[in-house]
Amino acid sequence: MLSRSRIPSLLSLNSALGELARGARPHQAISLYNRSRCEGFFFPDNYTLPLVLKASGRLSFLRKGEELHCTSFSLGFESDVFVQNSLISMYSACGDLGTAHRVFDLVPESVRDVVTWNSMISAYVQSDLPRGALAIYKKMRVRPDKITSVTALSACGKVGDADRGRKIHAMVVMQGVGLDSFLGSSLIGMYAKCGLVEDARRLFDRLLDNNVVCWTSMVSGYTQSGRFREAIELFREMQHRDVFSWTVMICGLAMNGNSEEALNLFSEMRSSSEVRPNEVTFLGVLSACSHAGLVDRGCFYFDCMKRTYMLTPKIEHFGCMVDLLGRANLLMEAKEFIRMMPIKADVVIWRSLLFACQMHNNVELAEYATSWILKLEPRKCGVHVLLSNVYASASRWGDVKKVRKGMDDHGIGKLPGCTFIEINGIVHEFLAGDRSHPLVETIYNIILGMNKILLTEGYIPHTSD
């Protein structure tokens, strides 16, 4: 329709942009916008820019988003709430949280609506900064809506802030907001992640709109708490299981060392005609194979992922395969696997190989993996410490000394271990080698006494570094 019109109206253009930006073709939304601007069809309005910003965010096209930001200034939209909200979301989606927050700060207080606040809170949650999200939530000057509550509850779960989560729950009840599956599953997830599984279950049992999302949240809560009997019982009670409920169960079992149960469940899933596994499912499956040392099955499932289910492996899947081969002492095979990868290995891949080299005392390959890690993270101390441990395990003390001297020469320090202990309502912080505590002499005398008792009993500590 649009292509048949010589000069499309702004309304029809915005309609086409919206369909493309929100659907499966965000690239085409940007192409249409660029073509229309070049041909001089129109000046974008405060509906056009948010649509193209959405497409830019979905594609992580930061440069295009910055161009649209400049356009918004030239058109006088610096105080338009629709455009500013879209800019915050775009910068967040592109991983530029700093600029997202600067845009938020420049929006006048009187102009900010609930979407503005939601966009900023969500930006912090997506950046894995839940405390920042809760700090923004605390400053809100407008009435929160359901999306606000769901996002804030996610942040509470990530930091284990049950008190704040309960307050949000109470506020939702006071506002008379119905607990649908969207909000109910968020509350269940928050309570479970805060270790309050019984509270999560009581809420689950009271929910009227108890669909597959809520069931999956409750199953996930049980698996995260290591309560696999209850998780499996609830999973078996589910009348409708989608790919997410299967995946939660498989990954929960795999990550807690129940590899055989995870793989049996995956076989059951494959036999079911209802659902097909996705990329996350295969992460759980490959992790289970790795921890169980099932190299052949892991390789089979990795191949099955590509050939049977037409899923493209991501860096995390390649990492699982390197871990699988490394744990099984197939170190040269792991090195060759990395060489043949269609995508560039990241530091996690190389670190996984280095861990395997430490486990199996392969000094030469450890040095090779270290050289790649140093190209990617030259200032991090962890790789130096790991390599030093490999040398120590091989009794190459001269090399240990050389690594430590290199760290000192380049000013690379090992971060001290830190412990927090609460006694009588007072939180005490202890750092390795620290002597700043006011009761340091008493503490060290007690520790020395404990060490003497341990040595008398024949205990000899093992330190690889």
C-alpha positions as a Markdown table, in Angstrom:
| # | Residue | x | y | z |
|---|---|---|---|---|
| 1 | Met | 0.0 | 0.0 | 0.0 |
| 2 | Leu | 2.7 | 2.4 | 1.0 |
| 3 | Ser | 4.9 | 1.6 | -2.0 |
| 4 | Arg | 2.0 | 2.4 | -4.4 |
| 5 | Ser | 1.6 | 5.9 | -3.0 |
| 6 | Arg | 3.8 | 8.6 | -4.6 |
| 7 | Ile | 3.9 | 10.7 | -1.5 |
| 8 | Pro | 2.6 | 8.8 | 1.6 |
| 9 | Ser | 1.0 | 10.7 | 4.4 |
| 10 | Leu | 2.8 | 10.9 | 7.7 |
| 11 | Leu | 0.0 | 8.9 | 9.3 |
| 12 | Ser | 0.4 | 6.0 | 6.8 |
| 13 | Leu | 4.2 | 6.2 | 7.1 |
| 14 | Asn | 4.0 | 6.0 | 11.0 |
| 15 | Ser | 1.6 | 3.1 | 10.7 |
| 16 | Ala | 4.0 | 1.2 | 8.4 |
| 17 | Leu | 7.0 | 2.0 | 10.7 |
| 18 | Gly | 5.1 | 0.8 | 13.8 |
| 19 | Glu | 4.3 | -2.5 | 12.2 |
| 20 | Leu | 7.9 | -3.1 | 11.1 |
| 21 | Ala | 9.6 | -1.8 | 14.3 |
| 22 | Arg | 7.4 | -3.9 | 16.6 |
| 23 | Gly | 7.4 | -6.9 | 14.4 |
| 24 | Ala | 10.1 | -9.2 | 13.0 |
| 25 | Arg | 11.5 | -6.6 | 10.6 |
| 26 | Pro | 13.1 | -3.7 | 12.6 |
| 27 | His | 15.8 | -3.4 | 9.9 |
| 28 | Gln | 13.1 | -2.5 | 7.3 |
| 29 | Ala | 11.7 | 0.1 | 9.7 |
| 30 | Ile | 15.0 | 1.9 | 9.7 |
| 31 | Ser | 15.4 | 1.5 | 5.9 |
| 32 | Leu | 12.0 | 2.9 | 5.3 |
| 33 | Tyr | 12.7 | 5.9 | 7.6 |
| 34 | Asn | 16.0 | 6.6 | 5.9 |
| 35 | Arg | 14.6 | 6.4 | 2.4 |
| 36 | Ser | 11.6 | 8.6 | 3.3 |
| 37 | Arg | 13.9 | 11.2 | 4.8 |
| 38 | Cys | 16.3 | 11.2 | 1.9 |
| 39 | Glu | 13.5 | 11.6 | -0.6 |
| 40 | Gly | 12.1 | 14.5 | 1.3 |
| 41 | Phe | 8.7 | 12.9 | 2.0 |
| 42 | Phe | 8.3 | 14.3 | 5.5 |
| 43 | Phe | 9.6 | 15.7 | 8.8 |
| 44 | Pro | 9.3 | 13.1 | 11.6 |
| 45 | Asp | 6.9 | 13.9 | 14.4 |
| 46 | Asn | 6.9 | 12.8 | 18.1 |
| 47 | Tyr | 5.3 | 9.5 | 17.0 |
| 48 | Thr | 7.8 | 8.7 | 14.2 |
| 49 | Leu | 10.9 | 9.1 | 16.3 |
| 50 | Pro | 9.9 | 6.7 | 19.1 |
| 51 | Leu | 9.1 | 4.0 | 16.5 |
| 52 | Val | 12.5 | 4.3 | 14.8 |
| 53 | Leu | 14.2 | 4.5 | 18.2 |
| 54 | Lys | 12.5 | 1.3 | 19.2 |
| 55 | Ala | 13.8 | -0.4 | 16.0 |
| 56 | Ser | 17.3 | 0.9 | 16.7 |
| 57 | Gly | 17.2 | -0.4 | 20.3 |
| 58 | Arg | 16.1 | -3.8 | 19.2 |
| 59 | Leu | 19.0 | -4.0 | 16.8 |
| 60 | Ser | 21.5 | -2.3 | 19.2 |
| 61 | Phe | 22.2 | 0.3 | 16.5 |
| 62 | Leu | 23.6 | 2.9 | 18.9 |
| 63 | Arg | 25.0 | 5.2 | 16.2 |
| 64 | Lys | 21.5 | 5.4 | 14.5 |
| 65 | Gly | 20.0 | 6.1 | 17.9 |
| 66 | Glu | 22.4 | 8.9 | 18.5 |
| 67 | Glu | 21.6 | 10.4 | 15.1 |
| 68 | Leu | 17.9 | 10.3 | 16.0 |
| 69 | His | 18.7 | 11.9 | 19.3 |
| 70 | Cys | 20.3 | 14.8 | 17.4 |
| 71 | Thr | 17.2 | 15.0 | 15.1 |
| 72 | Ser | 14.9 | 15.2 | 18.1 |
| 73 | Phe | 16.9 | 18.3 | 19.3 |
| 74 | Ser | 16.7 | 20.0 | 15.9 |
| 75 | Leu | 12.9 | 19.4 | 15.8 |
| 76 | Gly | 12.4 | 20.8 | 19.3 |
| 77 | Phe | 11.4 | 17.5 | 21.0 |
| 78 | Glu | 13.8 | 17.8 | 24.0 |
| 79 | Ser | 10.9 | 18.1 | 26.4 |
| 80 | Asp | 8.5 | 15.7 | 24.6 |
| 81 | Val | 7.9 | 12.8 | 27.0 |
| 82 | Phe | 7.2 | 10.3 | 24.2 |
| 83 | Val | 10.5 | 10.9 | 22.5 |
| 84 | Gln | 12.5 | 11.2 | 25.8 |
| 85 | Asn | 11.1 | 7.9 | 27.1 |
| 86 | Ser | 12.0 | 6.2 | 23.8 |
| 87 | Leu | 15.6 | 7.6 | 24.0 |
| 88 | Ile | 16.0 | 6.2 | 27.5 |
| 89 | Ser | 14.9 | 2.8 | 26.3 |
| 90 | Met | 17.0 | 2.9 | 23.2 |
| 91 | Tyr | 20.2 | 3.8 | 25.1 |
| 92 | Ser | 19.5 | 1.1 | 27.7 |
| 93 | Ala | 18.9 | -1.5 | 25.0 |
| 94 | Cys | 22.3 | -0.5 | 23.4 |
| 95 | Gly | 24.1 | -0.9 | 26.7 |
| 96 | Asp | 24.7 | 2.8 | 27.3 |
| 97 | Leu | 23.2 | 3.2 | 30.8 |
| 98 | Gly | 25.1 | 6.4 | 31.5 |
| 99 | Thr | 23.6 | 8.3 | 28.6 |
| 100 | Ala | 20.1 | 6.8 | 29.4 |
| 101 | His | 20.4 | 8.3 | 32.9 |
| 102 | Arg | 21.6 | 11.6 | 31.5 |
| 103 | Val | 18.5 | 11.8 | 29.3 |
| 104 | Phe | 16.3 | 10.9 | 32.2 |
| 105 | Asp | 17.9 | 13.7 | 34.3 |
| 106 | Leu | 17.3 | 16.2 | 31.6 |
| 107 | Val | 13.5 | 15.4 | 31.4 |
| 108 | Pro | 11.8 | 18.1 | 33.6 |
| 109 | Glu | 10.2 | 16.7 | 36.8 |
| 110 | Ser | 6.8 | 18.0 | 35.7 |
| 111 | Val | 7.1 | 16.2 | 32.4 |
| 112 | Arg | 8.1 | 12.8 | 33.6 |
| 113 | Asp | 5.3 | 10.2 | 33.6 |
| 114 | Val | 5.2 | 6.6 | 34.8 |
| 115 | Val | 6.7 | 5.4 | 31.6 |
| 116 | Thr | 9.7 | 7.6 | 32.1 |
| 117 | Trp | 10.3 | 6.1 | 35.5 |
| 118 | Asn | 9.6 | 2.6 | 34.3 |
| 119 | Ser | 12.1 | 3.0 | 31.5 |
| 120 | Met | 14.8 | 4.1 | 33.9 |
| 121 | Ile | 14.1 | 1.4 | 36.5 |
| 122 | Ser | 14.0 | -1.2 | 33.7 |
| 123 | Ala | 17.3 | 0.1 | 32.3 |
| 124 | Tyr | 19.1 | -0.6 | 35.6 |
| 125 | Val | 17.5 | -4.1 | 35.9 |
| 126 | Gln | 18.6 | -5.0 | 32.4 |
| 127 | Ser | 22.1 | -3.7 | 33.1 |
| 128 | Asp | 22.2 | -6.1 | 36.2 |
| 129 | Leu | 22.3 | -3.2 | 38.6 |
| 130 | Pro | 19.3 | -4.0 | 40.8 |
| 131 | Arg | 20.3 | -1.6 | 43.6 |
| 132 | Gly | 20.4 | 1.3 | 41.2 |
| 133 | Ala | 16.9 | 0.3 | 40.0 |
| 134 | Leu | 15.6 | 0.3 | 43.6 |
| 135 | Ala | 17.2 | 3.7 | 44.2 |
| 136 | Ile | 15.3 | 5.1 | 41.2 |
| 137 | Tyr | 12.1 | 3.4 | 42.4 |
| 138 | Lys | 12.4 | 5.0 | 45.8 |
| 139 | Lys | 12.6 | 8.5 | 44.2 |
| 140 | Met | 9.4 | 8.1 | 42.1 |
| 141 | Arg | 7.1 | 11.1 | 42.2 |
| 142 | Val | 4.2 | 9.5 | 40.3 |
| 143 | Arg | 1.9 | 6.6 | 41.1 |
| 144 | Pro | 3.5 | 3.3 | 40.2 |
| 145 | Asp | 1.7 | 1.0 | 37.8 |
| 146 | Lys | 1.8 | -2.8 | 37.3 |
| 147 | Ile | 4.9 | -2.6 | 35.1 |
| 148 | Thr | 6.7 | -0.6 | 37.8 |
| 149 | Ser | 5.9 | -3.2 | 40.5 |
| 150 | Val | 7.0 | -6.1 | 38.3 |
| 151 | Thr | 10.3 | -4.5 | 37.5 |
| 152 | Ala | 11.0 | -3.4 | 41.1 |
| 153 | Leu | 10.1 | -6.9 | 42.3 |
| 154 | Ser | 12.6 | -8.4 | 39.9 |
| 155 | Ala | 15.3 | -6.0 | 41.4 |
| 156 | Cys | 14.3 | -7.1 | 45.0 |
| 157 | Gly | 14.7 | -10.7 | 44.0 |
| 158 | Lys | 18.2 | -10.1 | 42.6 |
| 159 | Val | 19.4 | -8.4 | 45.8 |
| 160 | Gly | 17.4 | -10.6 | 48.2 |
| 161 | Asp | 15.5 | -7.5 | 49.6 |
| 162 | Ala | 12.5 | -9.3 | 51.0 |
| 163 | Asp | 11.4 | -6.3 | 53.1 |
| 164 | Arg | 11.2 | -4.0 | 50.1 |
| 165 | Gly | 9.4 | -6.8 | 48.2 |
| 166 | Arg | 6.8 | -7.1 | 50.9 |
| 167 | Lys | 6.2 | -3.4 | 50.9 |
| 168 | Ile | 5.6 | -3.4 | 47.1 |
| 169 | His | 3.3 | -6.4 | 47.6 |
| 170 | Ala | 1.4 | -4.5 | 50.3 |
| 171 | Met | 1.2 | -1.4 | 48.0 |
| 172 | Val | -0.2 | -3.5 | 45.2 |
| 173 | Val | -2.9 | -4.8 | 47.5 |
| 174 | Met | -3.8 | -1.3 | 48.9 |
| 175 | Gln | -4.1 | 0.0 | 45.3 |
| 176 | Gly | -6.6 | -2.7 | 44.5 |
| 177 | Val | -4.5 | -4.0 | 41.6 |
| 178 | Gly | -5.6 | -7.5 | 40.7 |
| 179 | Leu | -3.0 | -10.2 | 41.0 |
| 180 | Asp | -3.0 | -11.6 | 37.5 |
| 181 | Ser | -0.4 | -14.1 | 36.2 |
| 182 | Phe | 2.0 | -11.2 | 35.2 |
| 183 | Leu | 2.2 | -9.7 | 38.7 |
| 184 | Gly | 1.6 | -13.0 | 40.6 |
| 185 | Ser | 4.5 | -14.7 | 38.9 |
| 186 | Ser | 6.8 | -11.7 | 39.7 |
| 187 | Leu | 5.8 | -11.9 | 43.4 |
| 188 | Ile | 6.3 | -15.7 | 43.5 |
| 189 | Gly | 9.8 | -15.2 | 41.9 |
| 190 | Met | 10.7 | -12.4 | 44.3 |
| 191 | Tyr | 9.8 | -14.4 | 47.4 |
| 192 | Ala | 11.5 | -17.6 | 46.1 |
| 193 | Lys | 14.8 | -15.7 | 45.3 |
| 194 | Cys | 14.7 | -14.1 | 48.7 |
| 195 | Gly | 14.6 | -17.6 | 50.3 |
| 196 | Leu | 11.0 | -17.4 | 51.3 |
| 197 | Val | 9.8 | -20.4 | 49.4 |
| 198 | Glu | 6.9 | -21.1 | 51.8 |
| 199 | Asp | 5.6 | -17.5 | 51.3 |
| 200 | Ala | 5.9 | -18.0 | 47.5 |
| 201 | Arg | 3.9 | -21.3 | 47.7 |
| 202 | Arg | 1.1 | -19.7 | 49.9 |
| 203 | Leu | 0.8 | -16.9 | 47.3 |
| 204 | Phe | 0.8 | -19.5 | 44.5 |
| 205 | Asp | -2.0 | -21.5 | 46.1 |
| 206 | Arg | -4.2 | -18.3 | 46.5 |
| 207 | Leu | -3.8 | -17.1 | 43.0 |
| 208 | Leu | -7.0 | -17.4 | 40.9 |
| 209 | Asp | -5.3 | -16.6 | 37.6 |
| 210 | Asn | -2.8 | -19.4 | 37.9 |
| 211 | Asn | -1.5 | -20.1 | 34.4 |
| 212 | Val | 1.7 | -21.7 | 33.1 |
| 213 | Val | 3.7 | -18.6 | 33.9 |
| 214 | Cys | 2.9 | -18.8 | 37.7 |
| 215 | Trp | 3.5 | -22.6 | 37.7 |
| 216 | Thr | 6.9 | -22.1 | 36.1 |
| 217 | Ser | 7.8 | -19.4 | 38.6 |
| 218 | Met | 6.9 | -21.7 | 41.5 |
| 219 | Val | 8.9 | -24.7 | 39.9 |
| 220 | Ser | 11.8 | -22.3 | 39.4 |
| 221 | Gly | 11.6 | -21.2 | 43.1 |
| 222 | Tyr | 11.8 | -24.8 | 44.3 |
| 223 | Thr | 14.8 | -25.6 | 42.0 |
| 224 | Gln | 16.7 | -22.5 | 43.1 |
| 225 | Ser | 16.2 | -23.5 | 46.7 |
| 226 | Gly | 17.4 | -27.1 | 46.0 |
| 227 | Arg | 14.0 | -28.6 | 46.8 |
| 228 | Phe | 13.8 | -30.8 | 43.8 |
| 229 | Arg | 11.3 | -33.3 | 45.1 |
| 230 | Glu | 8.7 | -30.5 | 45.4 |
| 231 | Ala | 9.8 | -29.0 | 42.1 |
| 232 | Ile | 9.3 | -32.3 | 40.3 |
| 233 | Glu | 6.0 | -33.0 | 42.0 |
| 234 | Leu | 4.6 | -29.6 | 41.0 |
| 235 | Phe | 6.0 | -30.0 | 37.5 |
| 236 | Arg | 4.2 | -33.3 | 37.1 |
| 237 | Glu | 1.0 | -31.7 | 38.2 |
| 238 | Met | 1.1 | -29.1 | 35.5 |
| 239 | Gln | -1.6 | -29.7 | 32.9 |
| 240 | His | 0.1 | -27.5 | 30.3 |
| 241 | Arg | 3.9 | -27.3 | 30.1 |
| 242 | Asp | 5.6 | -24.9 | 27.7 |
| 243 | Val | 9.3 | -24.7 | 26.7 |
| 244 | Phe | 10.0 | -22.4 | 29.7 |
| 245 | Ser | 8.7 | -24.8 | 32.3 |
| 246 | Trp | 10.7 | -27.7 | 30.8 |
| 247 | Thr | 13.8 | -25.5 | 30.6 |
| 248 | Val | 13.5 | -24.3 | 34.2 |
| 249 | Met | 13.3 | -27.8 | 35.4 |
| 250 | Ile | 16.2 | -29.1 | 33.2 |
| 251 | Cys | 18.5 | -26.2 | 34.0 |
| 252 | Gly | 17.7 | -26.3 | 37.7 |
| 253 | Leu | 18.6 | -30.0 | 37.9 |
| 254 | Ala | 21.8 | -29.5 | 35.8 |
| 255 | Met | 23.1 | -26.6 | 37.8 |
| 256 | Asn | 22.7 | -28.4 | 41.1 |
| 257 | Gly | 24.6 | -31.5 | 40.1 |
| 258 | Asn | 21.6 | -33.7 | 39.2 |
| 259 | Ser | 22.9 | -34.3 | 35.7 |
| 260 | Glu | 21.3 | -37.7 | 35.1 |
| 261 | Glu | 17.8 | -36.5 | 36.1 |
| 262 | Ala | 18.2 | -33.4 | 33.9 |
| 263 | Leu | 19.2 | -35.5 | 30.9 |
| 264 | Asn | 16.3 | -38.0 | 31.5 |
| 265 | Leu | 13.9 | -35.1 | 31.6 |
| 266 | Phe | 15.3 | -33.7 | 28.4 |
| 267 | Ser | 14.8 | -37.1 | 26.7 |
| 268 | Glu | 11.2 | -37.0 | 27.9 |
| 269 | Met | 10.8 | -33.5 | 26.5 |
| 270 | Arg | 12.1 | -34.6 | 23.1 |
| 271 | Ser | 9.6 | -37.4 | 23.1 |
| 272 | Ser | 6.8 | -34.9 | 23.7 |
| 273 | Ser | 5.2 | -33.5 | 20.6 |
| 274 | Glu | 4.0 | -30.4 | 22.5 |
| 275 | Val | 7.2 | -28.4 | 22.7 |
| 276 | Arg | 10.6 | -28.0 | 21.1 |
| 277 | Pro | 13.8 | -27.1 | 23.1 |
| 278 | Asn | 15.3 | -23.7 | 22.7 |
| 279 | Glu | 18.8 | -22.3 | 23.1 |
| 280 | Val | 18.5 | -22.0 | 26.9 |
| 281 | Thr | 17.3 | -25.6 | 27.2 |
| 282 | Phe | 20.5 | -26.8 | 25.5 |
| 283 | Leu | 22.6 | -24.7 | 27.8 |
| 284 | Gly | 21.2 | -26.8 | 30.7 |
| 285 | Val | 21.7 | -30.0 | 28.7 |
| 286 | Leu | 25.3 | -29.3 | 27.8 |
| 287 | Ser | 26.0 | -28.2 | 31.4 |
| 288 | Ala | 24.6 | -31.5 | 32.6 |
| 289 | Cys | 26.8 | -33.5 | 30.2 |
| 290 | Ser | 29.9 | -31.4 | 31.3 |
| 291 | His | 29.4 | -32.0 | 35.0 |
| 292 | Ala | 28.7 | -35.7 | 34.5 |
| 293 | Gly | 31.7 | -36.2 | 32.2 |
| 294 | Leu | 29.5 | -37.4 | 29.3 |
| 295 | Val | 31.6 | -36.3 | 26.4 |
| 296 | Asp | 29.9 | -38.3 | 23.7 |
| 297 | Arg | 26.4 | -37.3 | 24.7 |
| 298 | Gly | 27.4 | -33.7 | 25.0 |
| 299 | Cys | 28.8 | -33.8 | 21.4 |
| 300 | Phe | 25.7 | -35.5 | 20.2 |
| 301 | Tyr | 23.4 | -32.9 | 21.7 |
| 302 | Phe | 25.5 | -30.1 | 20.4 |
| 303 | Asp | 25.2 | -31.5 | 16.9 |
| 304 | Cys | 21.5 | -32.2 | 17.5 |
| 305 | Met | 20.9 | -28.6 | 18.4 |
| 306 | Lys | 22.2 | -27.5 | 15.0 |
| 307 | Arg | 21.0 | -30.3 | 12.7 |
| 308 | Thr | 17.7 | -31.4 | 14.3 |
| 309 | Tyr | 16.4 | -28.2 | 15.8 |
| 310 | Met | 18.1 | -25.7 | 13.5 |
| 311 | Leu | 19.3 | -23.6 | 16.4 |
| 312 | Thr | 22.4 | -21.5 | 16.1 |
| 313 | Pro | 24.9 | -22.0 | 19.0 |
| 314 | Lys | 25.9 | -18.9 | 20.8 |
| 315 | Ile | 29.1 | -18.1 | 22.7 |
| 316 | Glu | 27.6 | -19.7 | 25.9 |
| 317 | His | 27.1 | -23.0 | 24.1 |
| 318 | Phe | 30.6 | -23.1 | 22.8 |
| 319 | Gly | 31.8 | -22.3 | 26.3 |
| 320 | Cys | 29.9 | -25.4 | 27.6 |
| 321 | Met | 31.6 | -27.5 | 25.0 |
| 322 | Val | 35.1 | -26.3 | 25.9 |
| 323 | Asp | 34.3 | -26.9 | 29.6 |
| 324 | Leu | 33.0 | -30.4 | 28.7 |
| 325 | Leu | 36.2 | -31.3 | 26.8 |
| 326 | Gly | 38.4 | -29.7 | 29.4 |
| 327 | Arg | 37.0 | -31.5 | 32.4 |
| 328 | Ala | 37.5 | -34.8 | 30.5 |
| 329 | Asn | 41.2 | -34.0 | 30.0 |
| 330 | Leu | 40.7 | -33.7 | 26.3 |
| 331 | Leu | 42.7 | -30.5 | 26.3 |
| 332 | Met | 44.0 | -30.6 | 22.7 |
| 333 | Glu | 40.6 | -31.3 | 21.5 |
| 334 | Ala | 39.3 | -28.3 | 23.4 |
| 335 | Lys | 42.0 | -26.1 | 21.9 |
| 336 | Glu | 41.1 | -27.4 | 18.4 |
| 337 | Phe | 37.4 | -26.8 | 19.1 |
| 338 | Ile | 38.2 | -23.2 | 20.0 |
| 339 | Arg | 40.2 | -22.8 | 16.8 |
| 340 | Met | 37.3 | -24.1 | 14.7 |
| 341 | Met | 34.6 | -21.9 | 16.3 |
| 342 | Pro | 32.7 | -19.7 | 13.8 |
| 343 | Ile | 32.8 | -16.8 | 16.3 |
| 344 | Lys | 35.7 | -15.3 | 18.2 |
| 345 | Ala | 36.4 | -16.8 | 21.5 |
| 346 | Asp | 35.8 | -14.5 | 24.5 |
| 347 | Val | 37.7 | -14.4 | 27.7 |
| 348 | Val | 35.2 | -16.8 | 29.4 |
| 349 | Ile | 36.1 | -19.5 | 26.8 |
| 350 | Trp | 39.9 | -19.0 | 27.3 |
| 351 | Arg | 39.5 | -18.9 | 31.1 |
| 352 | Ser | 37.5 | -22.2 | 30.9 |
| 353 | Leu | 40.4 | -23.8 | 29.1 |
| 354 | Leu | 42.9 | -22.4 | 31.6 |
| 355 | Phe | 40.9 | -23.8 | 34.5 |
| 356 | Ala | 41.0 | -27.2 | 32.8 |
| 357 | Cys | 44.8 | -26.9 | 32.3 |
| 358 | Gln | 45.1 | -26.2 | 36.0 |
| 359 | Met | 43.0 | -29.2 | 36.8 |
| 360 | His | 45.1 | -31.5 | 34.7 |
| 361 | Asn | 48.5 | -29.8 | 35.2 |
| 362 | Asn | 49.1 | -28.9 | 31.5 |
| 363 | Val | 51.5 | -26.1 | 31.8 |
| 364 | Glu | 52.2 | -25.5 | 28.1 |
| 365 | Leu | 48.6 | -25.2 | 27.1 |
| 366 | Ala | 47.9 | -23.0 | 30.2 |
| 367 | Glu | 50.5 | -20.6 | 29.0 |
| 368 | Tyr | 48.8 | -20.6 | 25.5 |
| 369 | Ala | 45.4 | -19.8 | 27.1 |
| 370 | Thr | 46.9 | -17.1 | 29.3 |
| 371 | Ser | 48.4 | -15.3 | 26.3 |
| 372 | Trp | 44.9 | -15.0 | 24.8 |
| 373 | Ile | 43.3 | -13.9 | 28.0 |
| 374 | Leu | 46.0 | -11.2 | 28.4 |
| 375 | Lys | 45.2 | -9.8 | 25.0 |
| 376 | Leu | 41.6 | -9.4 | 26.1 |
| 377 | Glu | 42.0 | -8.4 | 29.7 |
| 378 | Pro | 45.6 | -7.2 | 30.2 |
| 379 | Arg | 44.9 | -5.5 | 33.6 |
| 380 | Lys | 43.0 | -8.3 | 35.4 |
| 381 | Cys | 44.8 | -10.1 | 38.2 |
| 382 | Gly | 42.9 | -13.4 | 38.0 |
| 383 | Val | 44.7 | -14.9 | 35.0 |
| 384 | His | 48.1 | -14.2 | 36.6 |
| 385 | Val | 47.0 | -15.9 | 39.8 |
| 386 | Leu | 45.7 | -18.9 | 37.9 |
| 387 | Leu | 48.9 | -19.3 | 35.9 |
| 388 | Ser | 50.9 | -19.0 | 39.0 |
| 389 | Asn | 48.8 | -21.8 | 40.5 |
| 390 | Val | 49.5 | -24.0 | 37.5 |
| 391 | Tyr | 53.2 | -23.4 | 37.9 |
| 392 | Ala | 53.0 | -24.1 | 41.6 |
| 393 | Ser | 51.2 | -27.4 | 40.9 |
| 394 | Ala | 54.1 | -28.4 | 38.6 |
| 395 | Ser | 56.7 | -27.2 | 41.3 |
| 396 | Arg | 58.0 | -24.6 | 38.9 |
| 397 | Trp | 58.7 | -22.1 | 41.6 |
| 398 | Gly | 61.0 | -19.9 | 39.5 |
| 399 | Asp | 58.1 | -19.3 | 37.1 |
| 400 | Val | 55.8 | -18.6 | 40.1 |
| 401 | Lys | 58.2 | -15.9 | 41.3 |
| 402 | Lys | 58.4 | -14.5 | 37.8 |
| 403 | Val | 54.6 | -14.1 | 37.5 |
| 404 | Arg | 54.4 | -12.5 | 40.9 |
| 405 | Lys | 57.2 | -10.1 | 40.0 |
| 406 | Gly | 55.5 | -9.2 | 36.7 |
| 407 | Met | 52.3 | -8.4 | 38.6 |
| 408 | Asp | 54.2 | -6.1 | 41.0 |
| 409 | Asp | 56.1 | -4.4 | 38.1 |
| 410 | His | 52.8 | -3.6 | 36.3 |
| 411 | Gly | 50.9 | -2.6 | 39.4 |
| 412 | Ile | 48.5 | -5.5 | 39.1 |
| 413 | Gly | 47.3 | -6.4 | 42.6 |
| 414 | Lys | 45.3 | -9.3 | 43.8 |
| 415 | Leu | 42.0 | -8.2 | 45.4 |
| 416 | Pro | 41.9 | -9.2 | 49.1 |
| 417 | Gly | 39.3 | -11.6 | 50.3 |
| 418 | Cys | 36.5 | -10.0 | 52.2 |
| 419 | Thr | 34.0 | -11.3 | 54.8 |
| 420 | Phe | 31.0 | -9.6 | 56.6 |
| 421 | Ile | 29.9 | -10.9 | 60.0 |
| 422 | Glu | 27.0 | -9.5 | 62.0 |
| 423 | Ile | 27.3 | -9.8 | 65.8 |
| 424 | Asn | 24.7 | -8.2 | 68.1 |
| 425 | Gly | 23.3 | -6.1 | 65.3 |
| 426 | Ile | 26.7 | -4.7 | 64.3 |
| 427 | Val | 28.2 | -5.7 | 60.9 |
| 428 | His | 32.0 | -6.3 | 61.0 |
| 429 | Glu | 34.0 | -6.3 | 57.8 |
| 430 | Phe | 37.2 | -8.4 | 57.6 |
| 431 | Leu | 39.8 | -8.1 | 54.8 |
| 432 | Ala | 42.7 | -10.5 | 54.3 |
| 433 | Gly | 45.8 | -8.9 | 55.8 |
| 434 | Asp | 43.8 | -6.0 | 57.2 |
| 435 | Arg | 44.7 | -4.6 | 60.7 |
| 436 | Ser | 42.3 | -1.6 | 60.8 |
| 437 | His | 39.7 | -3.2 | 63.0 |
| 438 | Pro | 39.6 | -1.6 | 66.6 |
| 439 | Leu | 39.8 | -5.1 | 68.2 |
| 440 | Val | 42.6 | -6.3 | 65.8 |
| 441 | Glu | 45.0 | -7.5 | 68.6 |
| 442 | Thr | 42.3 | -9.5 | 70.3 |
| 443 | Ile | 41.1 | -11.0 | 67.0 |
| 444 | Tyr | 44.6 | -12.0 | 65.9 |
| 445 | Asn | 45.5 | -13.5 | 69.3 |
| 446 | Ile | 42.3 | -15.7 | 69.0 |
| 447 | Ile | 43.2 | -16.7 | 65.4 |
| 448 | Leu | 46.8 | -17.6 | 66.4 |
| 449 | Gly | 45.4 | -19.7 | 69.3 |
| 450 | Met | 43.1 | -21.5 | 66.9 |
| 451 | Asn | 46.0 | -22.1 | 64.4 |
| 452 | Lys | 48.1 | -23.7 | 67.2 |
| 453 | Ile | 45.2 | -26.1 | 68.1 |
| 454 | Leu | 44.8 | -27.1 | 64.5 |
| 455 | Leu | 48.5 | -27.8 | 64.0 |
| 456 | Thr | 48.5 | -29.8 | 67.3 |
| 457 | Glu | 45.7 | -31.9 | 65.8 |
| 458 | Gly | 47.8 | -32.5 | 62.7 |
| 459 | Tyr | 45.9 | -30.2 | 60.3 |
| 460 | Ile | 48.1 | -28.9 | 57.4 |
| 461 | Pro | 46.5 | -26.2 | 55.2 |
| 462 | His | 46.8 | -26.6 | 51.5 |
| 463 | Thr | 47.3 | -23.4 | 49.5 |
| 464 | Ser | 47.9 | -23.6 | 45.8 |
| 465 | Asp | 49.1 | -20.1 | 45.5 |
